[in-house]
Amino acid sequence: MLLRLNVGGRIFCTSEATLTKVQDSYLEELLRRDPDVDGAYFLDLDPTYFEHILNHLRCDAPLLANLAPHEIIHVSRQLEFLQLPLPVPLDRMWAPTDANMQLVHTNYCQTVAVTMRTHQRSVLALVPSDRFAVHMDFVMCGISIGLTPQGAFALTAPSNVHAVGISGEYSSGAFFEHFHGTHTERLISARNGSIVVVQYDRDTQKITFDVDGERVDSASIDLVLPPTAELFPFVSFYAMPYPDTDGGAYLGQVTLVPLPSP
């Protein structure tokens, strides 16, 4: 049976089998309603990104391959709205913005990296969360990591958010001078490949940091928040210029990963 969809003013024609391919999705629910007077089912979505989703339902075309970071985010948000499976959960994506486009977003926005072309850049996670985990991979840069209110982030220097500095096996010594110079003395050590878990406990009103399953008590941060306040994971990179090396070379990267099992 051929059906018509009006997606943001653009008409798509497809089969009932395609739209009901995923059980309990919003598309399946939509077909239980009556169509509009023109015989189409209306979806208030951007048709440019919906086209990727429809092609995937039709023939299992890759959803996020060859898309720019901002396109990946738009397609993923539409998938969530349509109650369709997401290749990558929204809570494991960094948010690309004009302010951090010098950061390299890879791995479907799960990984953010700094190269020789950048000096100091920061990025927020796409959605708020009181608890998150990252895989650390750094060579010659400093990293700070923590939680921050979304509204304050753009106006606040990374040293003033709720964060710790990560010292690695190959981190630049200049990073420690910079970090201590901002009156932030919470530093924790991590190996290349370490998993760092950051968590805000609203009962104890404390942010804690675990590295490879071990709690770093000296890094804990007291934080009193209103019950409805949201916190966003964030990471900042501090890279020193190295003029004699390839400007595109990675200095460090951080990947949002699933939380370890308790």
PANUDREN-294740 format. One record per atom (N, C-alpha, C, O): residue in three letters; x, y, z. Coordinates in steps of 0.001 Angstrom, whole numbers, plus 500000, padded with zeros to 6 digits. Example, Ala and Ser with C-alpha at 12.3 -4.5 7.8 and 13.67 -1.06 7.14 Angstrom:
<vexdos>
ALA513190494310507800ALA512300495500507800ALA513200496700507800ALA514236496681508465SER512850497750507080SER513670498940507140SER512900500030507870SER513409501138508039
</vexdos>
This chain:
<vexdos>
MET500845498806500000MET500000500000500000MET500883501249500000MET501752501394500859LEU500665502140499049LEU501458503357498926LEU500903504449499829LEU499696504692499861LEU501809505111500572LEU501413506172501497LEU502176507447501173LEU503281507418500631ARG501547508577501524ARG502166509888501332ARG502462510518502690ARG501618510543503585LEU503687511025502814LEU504093511762504011LEU504384513202503626LEU505082513461502645ASN503853514132504394ASN504191515545504254ASN505160515883505382ASN504755516074506528VAL506439515954505043VAL507476516203506049VAL507993517624505862VAL508772517903504950GLY507550518512506736GLY507980519905506650GLY507666520551505324GLY508404521431504880GLY506578520134504669GLY506189520710503387GLY506667519940502174GLY506297520278501050ARG507476518918502372ARG507967518099501257ARG507260516746501275ARG507136516124502330ILE506798516292500120ILE506037515050500037ILE506967513871499758ILE507774513901498829PHE506833512834500583PHE507528511567500369PHE506477510493500114PHE505433510471500766CYS506752509610499174CYS505885508460498924CYS506644507196499298CYS507790507007498891THR506007506345500066THR506653505114500495THR505582504082500816THR504387504351500692SER506018502916501225SER505072501833501490SER504739501753502972SER505490502226503825GLU503608501149503255GLU503228500912504646GLU504242500007505328GLU504544500188506507ALA504769499033504590ALA505755498112505164ALA507008498851505625ALA507600498500506645THR507409499872504872THR508590500652505260THR508352501408506557THR509209501412507441LEU507200502046506676LEU506924502878507850LEU506624502057509095LEU506751502562510210THR506233500811508923THR505933499955510084THR507042498940510331THR506844497954511040LYS508199499183509747LYS509314498240509872LYS509768498087511316LYS510147496998511745VAL509728499187512061VAL510127499162513476VAL508867499224514330VAL508117500199514278GLN508644498187515105GLN507447498135515939GLN507490499203517029GLN508549499540517558ASP506302499723517348ASP506118500693518438ASP506819502025518175ASP507071502785519110SER507130502308516931SER507718503609516607SER506617504647516445SER505436504312516361TYR507022505909516402TYR506050506981516183TYR505434506872514789TYR504268507223514601LEU506198506394513818LEU505666506233512460LEU504543505207512430LEU503531505402511756GLU504725504118513158GLU503674503099513221GLU502421503674513874GLU501303503412513429GLU502615504455514928GLU501473505090515597GLU500788506097514678GLU499563506212514690LEU501567506821513886LEU501016507833512986LEU500016507227512004LEU499008507854511675LEU500290506029511542LEU499426505404510545LEU498097504940511123LEU497186504582510375ARG497978504942512438ARG496693504588513049ARG495721505766513004ARG494530505602513268ARG496224506943512671ARG495383508137512598ARG494888508329511160ARG495347507660510234ASP493958509243511002ASP493482509587509666ASP494463510550509010ASP495011511419509689PRO494698510419507702PRO495575511372507012PRO494921512743506903PRO493735512904507190ASP495711513727506484ASP495185515075506271ASP494216515072505091ASP494046514057504415VAL493580516230504853VAL492586516326503777VAL493197516046502404VAL492488515657501476ASP494519516243502275ASP495174515968500996ASP495676514529500903ASP496357514154499949GLY495326513730501915GLY495694512318501884GLY497092512014502368GLY497576510899502171ALA497764512975503000ALA499129512775503486ALA499162512798505009ALA498316513415505655TYR500149512117505564TYR500404512142507008TYR501487513192507267TYR502553513158506652PHE501207514120508180PHE502111515253508381PHE503111514973509495PHE502754514468510559LEU504381515314509229LEU505449515277510223LEU506144516635510222LEU506629517086509185ASP506192517278511371ASP506823518594511482ASP508317518421511723ASP508820518714512808LEU509024517938510694LEU510452517677510768LEU511136518271509545LEU510491518570508540ASP512454518438509645ASP513237518918508511ASP513368517782507492ASP513949516744507809PRO512841517957506275PRO512873516859505298PRO514278516463504862PRO514504515324504455THR515227517403504945THR516596517090504532THR517161515935505344THR517799515039504791TYR516932515952506648TYR517469514904507512TYR516554513687507542TYR517023512562507714PHE515256513903507375PHE514326512774507359PHE514610511846506184PHE514381510640506278GLU515101512393505086GLU515393511571503912GLU516398510471504238GLU516270509352503741HIS517401510777505070HIS518377509760505483HIS517676508629506237HIS517986507454506042ILE516736508997507093ILE516033508002507901ILE515150507126507026ILE515121505908507201LEU514429507731506084LEU513551506960505211LEU514354505991504340LEU513939504848504147ASN515489506432503819ASN516329505536503017ASN516845504374503846ASN516976503257503343HIS517136504630505106HIS517580503555505993HIS516462502537506209HIS516709501331506193LEU515247503013506410LEU514119502101506596LEU513822501313505323LEU513413500153505388ARG514024501932504186ARG513735501263502914ARG514715500136502610ARG514319499030502244CYS516003500438502769CYS517005499481502267CYS518204499321503192CYS519268498881502757ASP518040499678504472ASP519130499561505446ASP520361500374505049ASP521486499995505374ALA520153501487504351ALA521273502370504011ALA521905502897505291ALA521189503172506253PRO523243503048505331PRO523898503571506537PRO523304504916506945PRO523091505794506110LEU523043505060508236LEU522359506264508712LEU523278507469508838LEU522937508564508391LEU524431507273509442LEU525271508413509806LEU526549508515508991LEU527319509459509162ALA526783507552508105ALA528027507554507334ALA528102508783506434ALA527117509182505813ASN529296509370506382ASN529599510503505496ASN528836511779505848ASN528780512701505035LEU528254511850507032LEU527570513067507456LEU528516513946508271LEU529383513444508987ALA528339515259508155ALA529087516196508991ALA528582516109510428ALA527466515642510659PRO529390516554511406PRO528955516445512809PRO527579517033513082PRO526773516411513774HIS527288518235512546HIS525987518837512840HIS524854518036512196HIS523744518005512726GLU525123517386511054GLU524105516549510416GLU523831515295511238GLU522688514850511347ILE524879514734511811ILE524716513566512679ILE523791513900513846ILE522930513100514215ILE523972515074514418ILE523137515481515549ILE521682515631515115ILE520783515148515804HIS521436516294513982HIS520060516502513514HIS519366515169513223HIS518219514968513623VAL520051514266512535VAL519456512961512226VAL519174512190513511VAL518123511561513641SER520097512235514449SER519919511502515706SER518743512037516507SER518004511263517114ARG518562513343516516ARG517418513916517243ARG516099513527516573ARG515105513298517262GLN516076513450515250GLN514862513001514579GLN514580511534514891GLN513426511150515087LEU515619510721514939LEU515436509314515304LEU514814509194516687LEU513918508379516908GLU515298510013517617GLU514743509972518969GLU513272510378518950GLU512449509732519599PHE512932511432518220PHE511542511886518135PHE510647510804517538PHE509520510605517990LEU511147510112516531LEU510362509078515856LEU510381507747516593LEU509765506777516151GLN511092507703517721GLN511181506492518541GLN511763505328517743GLN511283504196517809LEU512815505647516989LEU513548504657516212LEU514910504430516859LEU515418505323517537PRO515510503262516667PRO516809502980517294PRO517887503965516850PRO517982504314515673LEU518688504400517802LEU519796505307517509LEU521093504511517401LEU521386503705518284PRO521884504716516335PRO523191504050516263PRO524089504418517434PRO524845503586517935VAL523998505675517867VAL524762506159519018VAL523800506908519932VAL523129507832519473PRO523708506540521216PRO522814507269522126PRO523197508744522224PRO524375509093522143LEU522203509601522396LEU522468511039522483LEU523367511383523662LEU524118512356523601ASP523300510593524738ASP524120510910525909ASP525576510475525738ASP526370510588526671ARG525929509979524552ARG527334509674524262ARG527831510502523075ARG528702510065522323MET527269511701522919MET527690512593521838MET528142513938522396MET527528514485523313TRP529230514461521824TRP529637515836522079TRP528895516752521108TRP528573516344519992ALA528625517984521529ALA527853518922520711ALA528786519808519893ALA529507520623520469PRO528794519673518569PRO529607520569517744PRO528959521945517633PRO527758522050517383THR529748522991517817THR529251524368517696THR530282525199516950THR531407524755516721ASP529890526404516574ASP530825527301515892ASP532040527594516763ASP533139527816516256ALA531831527594518086ALA532916527956519002ALA533969526865519120ALA535106527152519494ASN533618525621518810ASN534600524545518986ASN534870523781517700ASN535338522643517744MET534580524392516549MET534766523663515303MET536232523370515001MET536528522548514134GLN537161524034515708GLN538561523670515532GLN538874522341516202GLN539916521739515943LEU537977521886517057LEU538117520540517582LEU537655519557516513LEU536772519869515714VAL538247518389516500VAL537909517376515513VAL536878516429516118VAL537170515718517080HIS535665516420515550HIS534617515517516016HIS534624514271515138HIS534384514357513933THR534895513128515729THR534962511882514971THR534116510822515668THR533514511059516715ASN534093509635515043ASN533401508509515670ASN531946508862515963ASN531433508565517042TYR531276509509514980TYR529871509917515117TYR529651510802516342TYR528688510628517088CYS530561511752516530CYS530489512755517604CYS530728512174518999CYS530527512866519996GLN531152510918519079GLN531493510361520388GLN532885510792520834GLN533177510823522029THR533737511122519880THR535123511482520170THR535381512923519765THR534966513361518692VAL536066513655520629VAL536486515018520304VAL537985515099520556VAL538486514603521566ALA538697515734519620ALA540155515730519680ALA540703517110519387ALA540058517930518734VAL541902517350519881VAL542608518602519618VAL543843518273518785VAL544491517247518991THR544156519157517845THR545319518957516989THR546306520100517199THR546095520978518035MET547378520072516430MET548394521115516537MET547860522484516132MET548482523500516444ARG546728522530515448ARG546183523813514996ARG545408524534516095ARG545060525704515933THR545138523870517188THR544338524480518247THR545215524778519449THR546288524199519619HIS544735525691520276HIS545475526039521495HIS544654525661522721HIS545052524781523484GLN543525526310522917GLN542647525967524038GLN541208525946523528GLN540708526958523038ARG540547524806523642ARG539176524653523184ARG538406523787524174ARG538974522917524835SER537101524043524261SER536236523294525171SER534983522853524431SER534600523451523426VAL534354521810524934VAL533146521298524302VAL532240520689525364VAL532699520066526321LEU530928520889525166LEU529914520302526042LEU529373519024525430LEU529419518836524214ALA528857518143526284ALA528089517009525789ALA526766517508525217ALA526320518612525529LEU526150516691524387LEU524919517099523711LEU523749517218524673LEU522924518119524528VAL523663516327525651VAL522527516323526573VAL523046516340528010VAL524174515915528262PRO522231516827528961PRO522667516872530360PRO522746515485530973PRO522031514569530568SER523616515347531944SER523752514081532661SER524529514322533944SER525482515101533961ASP524126513659535009ASP524851513748536276ASP526006512754536345ASP526816512804537270ARG526084511848535366ARG527107510801535425ARG527530510444534009ARG526688510217533141PHE528829510396533780PHE529319510021532456PHE530701509398532568PHE531377509524533590ALA531108508725531501ALA532415508074531457ALA533102508422530147ALA532458508542529105VAL534419508582530213VAL535196508880529014VAL536432507993528952VAL536971507569529974HIS536861507728527733HIS538133507058527470HIS539145508133527105HIS538916508919526186MET540263508172527824MET541271509215527639MET542366508730526694MET542892507628526851ASP542699509551525726ASP543788509241524809ASP544522510545524528ASP544056511364523737PHE545664510739525172PHE546370512010525006PHE547868511774524936PHE548389510811525500VAL548542512655524246VAL549975512512524048VAL550713513746524564VAL551532513641525477MET550430514904523990MET551171516118524349MET550231517286524623MET550462518394524140CYS549187517049525385CYS548290518156525724CYS547727517932527114CYS547761516821527642GLY547209519003527701GLY546537518906528982GLY545040518839528785GLY544510519371527809ILE544359518190529706ILE542911518012529619ILE542302518313530977ILE542818517871532004SER541206519062530988SER540393519163532196SER539010518645531863SER538547518761530728ILE538356518075532858ILE537089517394532619ILE536186517574533824ILE536663517615534958GLY534883517681533589GLY533972517844534714GLY532554518102534263GLY532134517649533198LEU531810518843535094LEU530397519139534859LEU530167520639534989LEU530849521313535761THR529213521155534239THR528921522584534280THR527481522838533855THR526945522094533034PRO526836523883534403PRO525540524291533853PRO525726524789532418PRO526717525453532115GLN524800524478531557GLN524925524854530148GLN524989526363529965GLN525806526854529186GLY524137527110530671GLY524078528546530479GLY525341529265530897GLY525671530307530332ALA526058528731531879ALA527259529395532377ALA528493529057531562ALA529501529759531642PHE528423527994530779PHE529638527482530147PHE530263528476529177PHE531478528674529197ALA529454529102528331ALA530003530002527322ALA530595531261527945ALA531435531921527332LEU530158531602529175LEU530605532833529814LEU531697532589530846LEU532235533535531420THR532022531337531079THR532924530991532170THR534189530353531635THR534127529481530768ALA535327530774532137ALA536582530128531773ALA536562528694532274ALA535971528421533319PRO537198527761531550PRO537169526371531981PRO537660526151533399PRO537250525190534051SER538542527035533897SER539070526855535243SER538019527110536319SER538200526690537462ASN536916527795535973ASN535910528136536972ASN534722527190537001ASN533844527326537853VAL534683526232536082VAL533629525231536122VAL534057524130537082VAL535146524189537652HIS533215523140537260HIS533457522103538263HIS534264520982537618HIS533708520037537059ALA535592521108537709ALA536451520241536910ALA537722519878537652ALA538079520484538662VAL538394518869537118VAL539747518529537552VAL540639518520536323VAL540170518337535199GLY541926518719536552GLY542895518569535481GLY543369517137535430GLY543583516508536467ILE543534516622534230ILE544019515256534046ILE545482515322533652ILE545823515904532622SER546344514736534454SER547752514641534095SER548009513254533522SER547633512242534112GLY548654513229532362GLY548904511954531695GLY550377511659531597GLY551220512463531996GLU550676510494531060GLU552061510042530970GLU552918510967530106GLU554118511110530339TYR552287511597529099TYR553048512424528171TYR552550513859528129TYR552866514588527188SER551776514285529130SER551229515642529102SER552335516681529225SER553355516459529878SER552107517818528582SER553090518892528602SER553171519531529981SER552146519743530629GLY554391519841530436GLY554556520494531724GLY553920521863531770GLY553513522320532838ALA553826522529530626ALA553210523855530590ALA551750523804531002ALA551205524790531500PHE551120522668530798PHE549719522527531193PHE549563522716532693PHE548634523386533144PHE550464522132533462PHE550347522224534912PHE550564523654535385PHE549902524097536324GLU551472524377534758GLU551666525777535108GLU550396526567534821GLU549979527396535630HIS549787526311533680HIS548554527021533312HIS547449526694534305HIS546721527578534755PHE547333525426534637PHE546210525028535474PHE546380525537536899PHE545427526040537494HIS547572525412537445HIS547798525927538797HIS547677527446538822HIS547282528020539836GLY548013528098537718GLY547906529544537651GLY546479530039537737GLY546256531227537975THR545506529164537550THR544101529554537640THR543521529175539005THR542304529176539192HIS544390528856539945HIS543986528535541317HIS543147527251541390HIS542347527068542307THR543344526391540430THR542707525077540469THR543785524052540764THR544675523828539943GLU543709523429541927GLU544770522526542342GLU544346521067542310GLU545128520185542664ARG543117520807541889ARG542673519414541818ARG543217518787540540ARG542749519093539443LEU544182517932540679LEU544782517232539550LEU544743515739539822LEU545033515301540935ILE544391514963538822ILE544426513513538969ILE545255512933537838ILE545359513518536760SER545840511781538099SER546697511130537113SER545926510031536400SER545112509331537002ALA546194509895535122ALA545561508845534334ALA546559508337533306ALA547387509092532794ARG546468507056533016ARG547298506478531968ARG546623506675530616ARG545413506884530530ASN547424506606529574ASN546848506621528238ASN545918505413528096ASN546348504274528279GLY544654505659527773GLY543678504575527695GLY542833504415528938GLY541994503516528998SER543032505264529935SER542245505166531169SER540781505505530919SER540448506267530011ILE539908504914531753ILE538490505256531783ILE538249506123533014ILE538536505707534136VAL537725507319532802VAL537425508239533899VAL535911508377534008VAL535237508683533024VAL535379508150535211VAL533946508293535474VAL533742509513536366VAL534360509630537425VAL532877510412535931VAL532548511621536688VAL531085511532537098VAL530220511238536273GLN530809511788538384GLN529431511637538867GLN529096512714539881GLN529890513015540773TYR527894513300539734TYR527378514224540743TYR526281513522541521TYR525280513093540948ASP526472513406542830ASP525485512793543716ASP524640513910544321ASP525148514722545094ARG523371513955543979ARG522504515038544456ARG522139514882545926ARG521681515843546543ASP522328513711546497ASP522078513527547931ASP523235514078548761ASP523022514816549723THR524458513714548383THR525627514187549128THR526127515534548620THR526972516161549260GLN525612515989547468GLN526011517256546836GLN527523517308546620GLN528213518235547044LYS528000516270545942LYS529436516154545714LYS529686515540544333LYS529004514601543922ILE530680516094543626ILE531148515494542375ILE532342514612542693ILE533279515036543369THR532301513385542201THR533405512456542434THR534005512019541099THR533365512089540050PHE535256511565541178PHE536003511145539993PHE536623509779540262PHE537323509593541257ASP536367508835539379ASP536973507508539444ASP537861507319538217ASP537460507651537101VAL539059506788538419VAL539972506491537322VAL540244504999537323VAL540798504457538280ASP539849504339536241ASP540032502891536106ASP539480502145537314ASP540099501208537818GLY538302502575537771GLY537609501878538847GLY538008502285540246GLY537452501762541212GLU538955503203540393GLU539428503629541711GLU538986505070541977GLU539213505955541152ARG538351505301543138ARG537909506635543514ARG539118507504543880ARG539988507074544638VAL539169508727543338VAL540221509691543662VAL539613510692544640VAL539061511712544226ASP539715510404545930ASP539036511216546944ASP539517512663546952ASP538735513575547220SER540798512878546662SER541339514239546719SER540771515136545627SER540905516358545699ALA540139514542544615ALA539600515328543506ALA538136515695543694ALA537585516439542883SER537492515193544744SER536061515437544935SER535763516930545079SER536561517686545633ILE534599517337544571ILE534203518747544576ILE532829518874545213ILE531880518224544774ASP532712519709546248ASP531406519990546855ASP530637520956545955ASP531190521945545475LEU529357520659545731LEU528563521490544829LEU527100521446545247LEU526463520394545204VAL526573522600545654VAL525163522712546039VAL524388523269544847VAL524701524344544336LEU523370522520544412LEU522572522916543258LEU521090522865543588LEU520685522064544431PRO520267523692542953PRO518814523521543054PRO518425522149542494PRO519097521642541595PRO517361521547543007PRO516984520188542579PRO516777520044541079PRO517029518975540524THR516321521101540415THR516015520995538987THR517164521431538081THR517036521382536858ALA518279521855538663ALA519401522330537853ALA520022521180537075ALA520197520080537599GLU520354521450535811GLU520958520431534956GLU522456520680534813GLU522910521822534740LEU523203519595534776LEU524642519660534561LEU524993518951533253LEU524402517931532899PHE525968519521532548PHE526420518941531289PHE527871518490531424PHE528691519245531945PRO528212517291530974PRO529618516911530874PRO530361517861529932PRO529791518352528957PHE531622518113530230PHE532427518939529330PHE533884518514529422PHE534306517860530376VAL534637518905528405VAL536078518682528413VAL536749519901527795VAL536231520500526853SER537911520259528340SER538731521337527780SER540116520793527470SER540670519993528224PHE540662521239526351PHE542009520856525947PHE542923522071526029PHE542532523182525672TYR544156521842526508TYR545181522883526533TYR546369522355525734TYR547057521435526176ALA546607522926524578ALA547667522439523703ALA548692523535523480ALA548334524682523215MET549956523188523586MET551023524136523300MET551382524057521819MET551343522970521243PRO551730525178521188PRO552083525157519760PRO553400524424519516PRO554368524597520257TYR553419523608518472TYR554625522896518063TYR554828523170516575TYR554368522389515742PRO555510524266516222PRO555570524710514825PRO556270523736513886PRO556059523802512675ASP557089522842514403ASP557855521953513528ASP557133520650513231ASP557719519742512642THR555873520541513628THR555153519291513418THR553937519528512537THR553555520668512271ASP553343518447512095ASP552157518508511246ASP551002519136512011ASP550646518672513094GLY550413520198511449GLY549334520898512134GLY548109520055512353GLY547302520363513230GLY547938518979511566GLY546767518134511725GLY546979516975512675GLY546060516185512893ALA548166516854513246ALA548451515719514122ALA547644515823515411ALA547503516906515978TYR547117514690515867TYR546367514664517115TYR547306514878518293TYR548400514316518349LEU546852515710519241LEU547569515863520503LEU546855515127521627LEU547488514700522593GLY545568514980521510GLY544808514282522541GLY543361514164522138GLY542860514974521359GLN542685513162522661GLN541273513009522358GLN540555512328523517GLN541150511589524301VAL539249512605523596VAL538408512078524665VAL537140511518524029VAL536502512184523213THR536777510297524403THR535613509625523836THR534611509302524931THR534966508700525944LEU533355509703524731LEU532286509297525639LEU531999507815525430LEU531796507372524300VAL531982507056526512VAL531806505603526437VAL530708505176527406VAL530324505952528281PRO530195503941527260PRO529191503460528218PRO529746503444529639PRO530931503187529850LEU528891503716530595LEU529306503661531997LEU529652502230532373LEU528935501303531997PRO530748502035533113PRO531106500683533540PRO530021500079534429PRO529291500799535110SER529928498772534414SER528976498088535288SER529380498287536738SER530572498310537046PRO528398498433537647PRO528718498631539067PRO529523497459539614PRO529882497452540792
</vexdos>
